[in-house]
Amino acid sequence: MQEVNLTSVYLCCKYALPHMLEQGRGSIINTASFVAVMGAATSQISYSASKGGVRR
């Protein structure tokens, strides 16, 4: 869960950034989840933590 949700966001940003710099514009919007702030009603500790990492 951690690797998928955090590493994928990092790699997408890492590889998109050079293209944006080359074009001189662009934006990156990372979408997390409400559980990043509130936590989940069920036991989804790893998911909640990874979405909190995306939010930061």
PDB file of N, H, CA, C and O in Angstrom:
ATOM      1  N   MET A   1       0.830  -1.179   0.000  1.00  0.00           N
ATOM      2  CA  MET A   1       0.000   0.000   0.000  1.00  0.00           C
ATOM      3  C   MET A   1       0.880   1.250   0.000  1.00  0.00           C
ATOM      4  O   MET A   1       0.672   2.160  -0.803  1.00  0.00           O
ATOM      5  N   GLN A   2       1.852   1.294   0.891  1.00  0.00           N
ATOM      6  H   GLN A   2       2.022   0.555   1.544  1.00  0.00           H
ATOM      7  CA  GLN A   2       2.723   2.473   0.973  1.00  0.00           C
ATOM      8  C   GLN A   2       3.474   2.680  -0.340  1.00  0.00           C
ATOM      9  O   GLN A   2       3.540   3.793  -0.861  1.00  0.00           O
ATOM     10  N   GLU A   3       4.034   1.600  -0.863  1.00  0.00           N
ATOM     11  H   GLU A   3       3.981   0.695  -0.440  1.00  0.00           H
ATOM     12  CA  GLU A   3       4.828   1.728  -2.085  1.00  0.00           C
ATOM     13  C   GLU A   3       3.970   2.193  -3.260  1.00  0.00           C
ATOM     14  O   GLU A   3       4.373   3.073  -4.020  1.00  0.00           O
ATOM     15  N   VAL A   4       2.817   1.614  -3.400  1.00  0.00           N
ATOM     16  H   VAL A   4       2.489   0.899  -2.782  1.00  0.00           H
ATOM     17  CA  VAL A   4       1.935   1.992  -4.522  1.00  0.00           C
ATOM     18  C   VAL A   4       1.489   3.437  -4.397  1.00  0.00           C
ATOM     19  O   VAL A   4       1.604   4.204  -5.352  1.00  0.00           O
ATOM     20  N   ASN A   5       0.983   3.818  -3.238  1.00  0.00           N
ATOM     21  H   ASN A   5       0.890   3.195  -2.462  1.00  0.00           H
ATOM     22  CA  ASN A   5       0.391   5.149  -3.086  1.00  0.00           C
ATOM     23  C   ASN A   5       1.408   6.271  -2.974  1.00  0.00           C
ATOM     24  O   ASN A   5       1.116   7.398  -3.376  1.00  0.00           O
ATOM     25  N   LEU A   6       2.581   6.004  -2.445  1.00  0.00           N
ATOM     26  H   LEU A   6       2.818   5.089  -2.118  1.00  0.00           H
ATOM     27  CA  LEU A   6       3.579   7.073  -2.304  1.00  0.00           C
ATOM     28  C   LEU A   6       4.593   7.075  -3.439  1.00  0.00           C
ATOM     29  O   LEU A   6       4.895   8.130  -3.997  1.00  0.00           O
ATOM     30  N   THR A   7       5.115   5.920  -3.781  1.00  0.00           N
ATOM     31  H   THR A   7       4.869   5.063  -3.327  1.00  0.00           H
ATOM     32  CA  THR A   7       6.121   5.850  -4.844  1.00  0.00           C
ATOM     33  C   THR A   7       5.538   6.247  -6.187  1.00  0.00           C
ATOM     34  O   THR A   7       6.210   6.912  -6.975  1.00  0.00           O
ATOM     35  N   SER A   8       4.313   5.858  -6.465  1.00  0.00           N
ATOM     36  H   SER A   8       3.767   5.318  -5.825  1.00  0.00           H
ATOM     37  CA  SER A   8       3.716   6.205  -7.750  1.00  0.00           C
ATOM     38  C   SER A   8       3.539   7.715  -7.904  1.00  0.00           C
ATOM     39  O   SER A   8       3.758   8.260  -8.986  1.00  0.00           O
ATOM     40  N   VAL A   9       3.148   8.383  -6.834  1.00  0.00           N
ATOM     41  H   VAL A   9       2.970   7.941  -5.955  1.00  0.00           H
ATOM     42  CA  VAL A   9       3.005   9.841  -6.878  1.00  0.00           C
ATOM     43  C   VAL A   9       4.367  10.488  -7.119  1.00  0.00           C
ATOM     44  O   VAL A   9       4.493  11.397  -7.939  1.00  0.00           O
ATOM     45  N   TYR A  10       5.380  10.016  -6.400  1.00  0.00           N
ATOM     46  H   TYR A  10       5.277   9.277  -5.733  1.00  0.00           H
ATOM     47  CA  TYR A  10       6.731  10.554  -6.553  1.00  0.00           C
ATOM     48  C   TYR A  10       7.232  10.368  -7.983  1.00  0.00           C
ATOM     49  O   TYR A  10       7.735  11.312  -8.592  1.00  0.00           O
ATOM     50  N   LEU A  11       7.095   9.152  -8.521  1.00  0.00           N
ATOM     51  H   LEU A  11       6.687   8.385  -8.026  1.00  0.00           H
ATOM     52  CA  LEU A  11       7.615   8.885  -9.861  1.00  0.00           C
ATOM     53  C   LEU A  11       6.878   9.673 -10.935  1.00  0.00           C
ATOM     54  O   LEU A  11       7.497  10.153 -11.885  1.00  0.00           O
ATOM     55  N   CYS A  12       5.586   9.807 -10.796  1.00  0.00           N
ATOM     56  H   CYS A  12       5.084   9.417 -10.024  1.00  0.00           H
ATOM     57  CA  CYS A  12       4.835  10.609 -11.775  1.00  0.00           C
ATOM     58  C   CYS A  12       5.309  12.058 -11.779  1.00  0.00           C
ATOM     59  O   CYS A  12       5.474  12.659 -12.840  1.00  0.00           O
ATOM     60  N   CYS A  13       5.525  12.611 -10.606  1.00  0.00           N
ATOM     61  H   CYS A  13       5.390  12.122  -9.744  1.00  0.00           H
ATOM     62  CA  CYS A  13       6.032  13.983 -10.516  1.00  0.00           C
ATOM     63  C   CYS A  13       7.442  14.083 -11.082  1.00  0.00           C
ATOM     64  O   CYS A  13       7.763  15.016 -11.818  1.00  0.00           O
ATOM     65  N   LYS A  14       8.271  13.122 -10.735  1.00  0.00           N
ATOM     66  H   LYS A  14       8.010  12.364 -10.137  1.00  0.00           H
ATOM     67  CA  LYS A  14       9.669  13.120 -11.178  1.00  0.00           C
ATOM     68  C   LYS A  14       9.771  13.119 -12.702  1.00  0.00           C
ATOM     69  O   LYS A  14      10.588  13.842 -13.271  1.00  0.00           O
ATOM     70  N   TYR A  15       8.950  12.314 -13.359  1.00  0.00           N
ATOM     71  H   TYR A  15       8.286  11.726 -12.897  1.00  0.00           H
ATOM     72  CA  TYR A  15       9.053  12.204 -14.810  1.00  0.00           C
ATOM     73  C   TYR A  15       8.222  13.242 -15.562  1.00  0.00           C
ATOM     74  O   TYR A  15       8.475  13.488 -16.741  1.00  0.00           O
ATOM     75  N   ALA A  16       7.258  13.843 -14.920  1.00  0.00           N
ATOM     76  H   ALA A  16       7.053  13.644 -13.962  1.00  0.00           H
ATOM     77  CA  ALA A  16       6.482  14.901 -15.566  1.00  0.00           C
ATOM     78  C   ALA A  16       7.214  16.238 -15.521  1.00  0.00           C
ATOM     79  O   ALA A  16       7.094  17.048 -16.439  1.00  0.00           O
ATOM     80  N   LEU A  17       7.966  16.463 -14.458  1.00  0.00           N
ATOM     81  H   LEU A  17       8.064  15.805 -13.711  1.00  0.00           H
ATOM     82  CA  LEU A  17       8.626  17.749 -14.249  1.00  0.00           C
ATOM     83  C   LEU A  17       9.543  18.177 -15.398  1.00  0.00           C
ATOM     84  O   LEU A  17       9.460  19.334 -15.811  1.00  0.00           O
ATOM     85  N   PRO A  18      10.408  17.320 -15.936  1.00  0.00           N
ATOM     86  CA  PRO A  18      11.254  17.764 -17.050  1.00  0.00           C
ATOM     87  C   PRO A  18      10.454  18.257 -18.256  1.00  0.00           C
ATOM     88  O   PRO A  18      10.851  19.222 -18.909  1.00  0.00           O
ATOM     89  N   HIS A  19       9.340  17.608 -18.553  1.00  0.00           N
ATOM     90  H   HIS A  19       9.017  16.824 -18.023  1.00  0.00           H
ATOM     91  CA  HIS A  19       8.504  18.041 -19.676  1.00  0.00           C
ATOM     92  C   HIS A  19       7.867  19.398 -19.405  1.00  0.00           C
ATOM     93  O   HIS A  19       7.738  20.234 -20.300  1.00  0.00           O
ATOM     94  N   MET A  20       7.475  19.595 -18.161  1.00  0.00           N
ATOM     95  H   MET A  20       7.580  18.916 -17.435  1.00  0.00           H
ATOM     96  CA  MET A  20       6.889  20.888 -17.799  1.00  0.00           C
ATOM     97  C   MET A  20       7.934  21.989 -17.860  1.00  0.00           C
ATOM     98  O   MET A  20       7.642  23.093 -18.319  1.00  0.00           O
ATOM     99  N   LEU A  21       9.137  21.707 -17.408  1.00  0.00           N
ATOM    100  H   LEU A  21       9.374  20.810 -17.035  1.00  0.00           H
ATOM    101  CA  LEU A  21      10.206  22.705 -17.473  1.00  0.00           C
ATOM    102  C   LEU A  21      10.546  23.035 -18.917  1.00  0.00           C
ATOM    103  O   LEU A  21      10.801  24.192 -19.251  1.00  0.00           O
ATOM    104  N   GLU A  22      10.551  22.019 -19.772  1.00  0.00           N
ATOM    105  H   GLU A  22      10.344  21.079 -19.501  1.00  0.00           H
ATOM    106  CA  GLU A  22      10.841  22.223 -21.191  1.00  0.00           C
ATOM    107  C   GLU A  22       9.788  23.116 -21.845  1.00  0.00           C
ATOM    108  O   GLU A  22      10.117  23.953 -22.687  1.00  0.00           O
ATOM    109  N   GLN A  23       8.543  22.942 -21.465  1.00  0.00           N
ATOM    110  H   GLN A  23       8.277  22.263 -20.782  1.00  0.00           H
ATOM    111  CA  GLN A  23       7.452  23.746 -22.012  1.00  0.00           C
ATOM    112  C   GLN A  23       7.347  25.114 -21.343  1.00  0.00           C
ATOM    113  O   GLN A  23       6.722  26.029 -21.878  1.00  0.00           O
ATOM    114  N   GLY A  24       7.959  25.243 -20.177  1.00  0.00           N
ATOM    115  H   GLY A  24       8.467  24.500 -19.742  1.00  0.00           H
ATOM    116  CA  GLY A  24       7.899  26.501 -19.458  1.00  0.00           C
ATOM    117  C   GLY A  24       6.595  26.710 -18.701  1.00  0.00           C
ATOM    118  O   GLY A  24       6.297  27.821 -18.263  1.00  0.00           O
ATOM    119  N   ARG A  25       5.826  25.649 -18.547  1.00  0.00           N
ATOM    120  H   ARG A  25       6.069  24.746 -18.902  1.00  0.00           H
ATOM    121  CA  ARG A  25       4.569  25.763 -17.813  1.00  0.00           C
ATOM    122  C   ARG A  25       4.057  24.373 -17.447  1.00  0.00           C
ATOM    123  O   ARG A  25       4.581  23.350 -17.887  1.00  0.00           O
ATOM    124  N   GLY A  26       3.031  24.382 -16.638  1.00  0.00           N
ATOM    125  H   GLY A  26       2.606  25.213 -16.280  1.00  0.00           H
ATOM    126  CA  GLY A  26       2.384  23.140 -16.242  1.00  0.00           C
ATOM    127  C   GLY A  26       2.056  23.154 -14.764  1.00  0.00           C
ATOM    128  O   GLY A  26       2.479  24.047 -14.030  1.00  0.00           O
ATOM    129  N   SER A  27       1.318  22.181 -14.344  1.00  0.00           N
ATOM    130  H   SER A  27       0.974  21.456 -14.941  1.00  0.00           H
ATOM    131  CA  SER A  27       1.002  22.055 -12.931  1.00  0.00           C
ATOM    132  C   SER A  27       0.784  20.582 -12.598  1.00  0.00           C
ATOM    133  O   SER A  27       0.384  19.783 -13.445  1.00  0.00           O
ATOM    134  N   ILE A  28       1.052  20.262 -11.375  1.00  0.00           N
ATOM    135  H   ILE A  28       1.377  20.911 -10.688  1.00  0.00           H
ATOM    136  CA  ILE A  28       0.858  18.910 -10.879  1.00  0.00           C
ATOM    137  C   ILE A  28      -0.145  18.990  -9.730  1.00  0.00           C
ATOM    138  O   ILE A  28       0.044  19.746  -8.777  1.00  0.00           O
ATOM    139  N   ILE A  29      -1.184  18.221  -9.833  1.00  0.00           N
ATOM    140  H   ILE A  29      -1.338  17.607 -10.607  1.00  0.00           H
ATOM    141  CA  ILE A  29      -2.191  18.168  -8.774  1.00  0.00           C
ATOM    142  C   ILE A  29      -2.261  16.730  -8.289  1.00  0.00           C
ATOM    143  O   ILE A  29      -2.687  15.835  -9.019  1.00  0.00           O
ATOM    144  N   ASN A  30      -1.840  16.519  -7.051  1.00  0.00           N
ATOM    145  H   ASN A  30      -1.494  17.246  -6.458  1.00  0.00           H
ATOM    146  CA  ASN A  30      -1.909  15.195  -6.448  1.00  0.00           C
ATOM    147  C   ASN A  30      -3.184  15.098  -5.623  1.00  0.00           C
ATOM    148  O   ASN A  30      -3.444  15.939  -4.762  1.00  0.00           O
ATOM    149  N   THR A  31      -3.957  14.088  -5.888  1.00  0.00           N
ATOM    150  H   THR A  31      -3.746  13.406  -6.587  1.00  0.00           H
ATOM    151  CA  THR A  31      -5.220  13.888  -5.189  1.00  0.00           C
ATOM    152  C   THR A  31      -5.057  12.813  -4.135  1.00  0.00           C
ATOM    153  O   THR A  31      -4.611  11.706  -4.438  1.00  0.00           O
ATOM    154  N   ALA A  32      -5.408  13.123  -2.917  1.00  0.00           N
ATOM    155  H   ALA A  32      -5.771  14.022  -2.671  1.00  0.00           H
ATOM    156  CA  ALA A  32      -5.338  12.150  -1.837  1.00  0.00           C
ATOM    157  C   ALA A  32      -6.758  11.665  -1.540  1.00  0.00           C
ATOM    158  O   ALA A  32      -7.482  11.297  -2.466  1.00  0.00           O
ATOM    159  N   SER A  33      -7.154  11.657  -0.319  1.00  0.00           N
ATOM    160  H   SER A  33      -6.566  11.955   0.433  1.00  0.00           H
ATOM    161  CA  SER A  33      -8.467  11.181   0.098  1.00  0.00           C
ATOM    162  C   SER A  33      -8.833  11.876   1.399  1.00  0.00           C
ATOM    163  O   SER A  33      -7.962  12.379   2.108  1.00  0.00           O
ATOM    164  N   PHE A  34     -10.115  11.902   1.707  1.00  0.00           N
ATOM    165  H   PHE A  34     -10.823  11.493   1.131  1.00  0.00           H
ATOM    166  CA  PHE A  34     -10.523  12.522   2.969  1.00  0.00           C
ATOM    167  C   PHE A  34      -9.947  11.776   4.170  1.00  0.00           C
ATOM    168  O   PHE A  34      -9.821  12.346   5.254  1.00  0.00           O
ATOM    169  N   VAL A  35      -9.598  10.507   3.982  1.00  0.00           N
ATOM    170  H   VAL A  35      -9.700  10.044   3.102  1.00  0.00           H
ATOM    171  CA  VAL A  35      -9.015   9.757   5.104  1.00  0.00           C
ATOM    172  C   VAL A  35      -7.618  10.269   5.462  1.00  0.00           C
ATOM    173  O   VAL A  35      -7.097   9.949   6.530  1.00  0.00           O
ATOM    174  N   ALA A  36      -7.017  11.053   4.585  1.00  0.00           N
ATOM    175  H   ALA A  36      -7.440  11.313   3.717  1.00  0.00           H
ATOM    176  CA  ALA A  36      -5.718  11.654   4.897  1.00  0.00           C
ATOM    177  C   ALA A  36      -5.830  12.603   6.086  1.00  0.00           C
ATOM    178  O   ALA A  36      -4.854  12.831   6.801  1.00  0.00           O
ATOM    179  N   VAL A  37      -7.012  13.148   6.291  1.00  0.00           N
ATOM    180  H   VAL A  37      -7.805  12.962   5.710  1.00  0.00           H
ATOM    181  CA  VAL A  37      -7.252  14.094   7.379  1.00  0.00           C
ATOM    182  C   VAL A  37      -8.047  13.451   8.510  1.00  0.00           C
ATOM    183  O   VAL A  37      -7.708  13.602   9.684  1.00  0.00           O
ATOM    184  N   MET A  38      -9.092  12.740   8.151  1.00  0.00           N
ATOM    185  H   MET A  38      -9.368  12.617   7.197  1.00  0.00           H
ATOM    186  CA  MET A  38     -10.033  12.228   9.143  1.00  0.00           C
ATOM    187  C   MET A  38      -9.745  10.806   9.611  1.00  0.00           C
ATOM    188  O   MET A  38     -10.184  10.410  10.691  1.00  0.00           O
ATOM    189  N   GLY A  39      -9.017  10.041   8.815  1.00  0.00           N
ATOM    190  H   GLY A  39      -8.661  10.363   7.938  1.00  0.00           H
ATOM    191  CA  GLY A  39      -8.853   8.628   9.122  1.00  0.00           C
ATOM    192  C   GLY A  39     -10.055   7.856   8.606  1.00  0.00           C
ATOM    193  O   GLY A  39     -11.064   8.448   8.223  1.00  0.00           O
ATOM    194  N   ALA A  40      -9.946   6.551   8.599  1.00  0.00           N
ATOM    195  H   ALA A  40      -9.126   6.070   8.911  1.00  0.00           H
ATOM    196  CA  ALA A  40     -11.012   5.705   8.067  1.00  0.00           C
ATOM    197  C   ALA A  40     -11.870   5.141   9.192  1.00  0.00           C
ATOM    198  O   ALA A  40     -11.408   4.973  10.321  1.00  0.00           O
ATOM    199  N   ALA A  41     -13.118   4.853   8.868  1.00  0.00           N
ATOM    200  H   ALA A  41     -13.493   4.989   7.951  1.00  0.00           H
ATOM    201  CA  ALA A  41     -14.035   4.274   9.857  1.00  0.00           C
ATOM    202  C   ALA A  41     -13.658   2.821  10.147  1.00  0.00           C
ATOM    203  O   ALA A  41     -13.864   2.329  11.257  1.00  0.00           O
ATOM    204  N   THR A  42     -13.113   2.148   9.156  1.00  0.00           N
ATOM    205  H   THR A  42     -12.946   2.547   8.255  1.00  0.00           H
ATOM    206  CA  THR A  42     -12.658   0.773   9.344  1.00  0.00           C
ATOM    207  C   THR A  42     -11.143   0.768   9.450  1.00  0.00           C
ATOM    208  O   THR A  42     -10.501   1.796   9.233  1.00  0.00           O
ATOM    209  N   SER A  43     -10.584  -0.347   9.772  1.00  0.00           N
ATOM    210  H   SER A  43     -11.105  -1.182   9.948  1.00  0.00           H
ATOM    211  CA  SER A  43      -9.135  -0.439   9.967  1.00  0.00           C
ATOM    212  C   SER A  43      -8.396  -0.417   8.630  1.00  0.00           C
ATOM    213  O   SER A  43      -8.191  -1.460   8.008  1.00  0.00           O
ATOM    214  N   GLN A  44      -8.008   0.750   8.205  1.00  0.00           N
ATOM    215  H   GLN A  44      -8.175   1.597   8.710  1.00  0.00           H
ATOM    216  CA  GLN A  44      -7.247   0.945   6.966  1.00  0.00           C
ATOM    217  C   GLN A  44      -6.038   1.812   7.271  1.00  0.00           C
ATOM    218  O   GLN A  44      -5.812   2.830   6.617  1.00  0.00           O
ATOM    219  N   ILE A  45      -5.271   1.409   8.256  1.00  0.00           N
ATOM    220  H   ILE A  45      -5.454   0.582   8.788  1.00  0.00           H
ATOM    221  CA  ILE A  45      -4.168   2.229   8.752  1.00  0.00           C
ATOM    222  C   ILE A  45      -3.151   2.542   7.659  1.00  0.00           C
ATOM    223  O   ILE A  45      -2.738   3.692   7.510  1.00  0.00           O
ATOM    224  N   SER A  46      -2.750   1.539   6.901  1.00  0.00           N
ATOM    225  H   SER A  46      -3.086   0.605   7.022  1.00  0.00           H
ATOM    226  CA  SER A  46      -1.744   1.755   5.861  1.00  0.00           C
ATOM    227  C   SER A  46      -2.256   2.694   4.770  1.00  0.00           C
ATOM    228  O   SER A  46      -1.531   3.573   4.304  1.00  0.00           O
ATOM    229  N   TYR A  47      -3.506   2.498   4.370  1.00  0.00           N
ATOM    230  H   TYR A  47      -4.095   1.784   4.748  1.00  0.00           H
ATOM    231  CA  TYR A  47      -4.109   3.362   3.353  1.00  0.00           C
ATOM    232  C   TYR A  47      -4.191   4.801   3.846  1.00  0.00           C
ATOM    233  O   TYR A  47      -3.807   5.727   3.132  1.00  0.00           O
ATOM    234  N   SER A  48      -4.682   4.988   5.048  1.00  0.00           N
ATOM    235  H   SER A  48      -4.993   4.235   5.629  1.00  0.00           H
ATOM    236  CA  SER A  48      -4.819   6.333   5.626  1.00  0.00           C
ATOM    237  C   SER A  48      -3.464   7.017   5.725  1.00  0.00           C
ATOM    238  O   SER A  48      -3.335   8.195   5.394  1.00  0.00           O
ATOM    239  N   ALA A  49      -2.457   6.284   6.179  1.00  0.00           N
ATOM    240  H   ALA A  49      -2.562   5.326   6.448  1.00  0.00           H
ATOM    241  CA  ALA A  49      -1.113   6.856   6.316  1.00  0.00           C
ATOM    242  C   ALA A  49      -0.528   7.240   4.964  1.00  0.00           C
ATOM    243  O   ALA A  49       0.093   8.294   4.829  1.00  0.00           O
ATOM    244  N   SER A  50      -0.726   6.385   3.962  1.00  0.00           N
ATOM    245  H   SER A  50      -1.231   5.529   4.071  1.00  0.00           H
ATOM    246  CA  SER A  50      -0.169   6.691   2.641  1.00  0.00           C
ATOM    247  C   SER A  50      -0.848   7.912   2.020  1.00  0.00           C
ATOM    248  O   SER A  50      -0.189   8.717   1.362  1.00  0.00           O
ATOM    249  N   LYS A  51      -2.137   8.054   2.220  1.00  0.00           N
ATOM    250  H   LYS A  51      -2.672   7.400   2.755  1.00  0.00           H
ATOM    251  CA  LYS A  51      -2.844   9.218   1.693  1.00  0.00           C
ATOM    252  C   LYS A  51      -2.441  10.486   2.454  1.00  0.00           C
ATOM    253  O   LYS A  51      -2.409  11.574   1.880  1.00  0.00           O
ATOM    254  N   GLY A  52      -2.138  10.341   3.727  1.00  0.00           N
ATOM    255  H   GLY A  52      -2.163   9.457   4.193  1.00  0.00           H
ATOM    256  CA  GLY A  52      -1.597  11.465   4.486  1.00  0.00           C
ATOM    257  C   GLY A  52      -0.254  11.903   3.930  1.00  0.00           C
ATOM    258  O   GLY A  52       0.050  13.095   3.887  1.00  0.00           O
ATOM    259  N   GLY A  53       0.553  10.930   3.502  1.00  0.00           N
ATOM    260  H   GLY A  53       0.306   9.962   3.536  1.00  0.00           H
ATOM    261  CA  GLY A  53       1.842  11.244   2.865  1.00  0.00           C
ATOM    262  C   GLY A  53       1.669  11.977   1.555  1.00  0.00           C
ATOM    263  O   GLY A  53       2.444  12.882   1.244  1.00  0.00           O
ATOM    264  N   VAL A  54       0.680  11.607   0.794  1.00  0.00           N
ATOM    265  H   VAL A  54       0.051  10.872   1.046  1.00  0.00           H
ATOM    266  CA  VAL A  54       0.400  12.294  -0.480  1.00  0.00           C
ATOM    267  C   VAL A  54      -0.052  13.716  -0.202  1.00  0.00           C
ATOM    268  O   VAL A  54       0.316  14.643  -0.923  1.00  0.00           O
ATOM    269  N   ARG A  55      -0.840  13.887   0.830  1.00  0.00           N
ATOM    270  H   ARG A  55      -1.139  13.134   1.416  1.00  0.00           H
ATOM    271  CA  ARG A  55      -1.355  15.219   1.182  1.00  0.00           C
ATOM    272  C   ARG A  55      -0.239  16.174   1.564  1.00  0.00           C
ATOM    273  O   ARG A  55      -0.316  17.357   1.235  1.00  0.00           O
ATOM    274  N   ARG A  56       0.788  15.704   2.242  1.00  0.00           N
ATOM    275  H   ARG A  56       0.850  14.743   2.510  1.00  0.00           H
ATOM    276  CA  ARG A  56       1.887  16.550   2.705  1.00  0.00           C
ATOM    277  C   ARG A  56       2.734  16.926   1.551  1.00  0.00           C
ATOM    278  O   ARG A  56       3.722  17.641   1.718  1.00  0.00           O
TER     279      ARG A  56
END
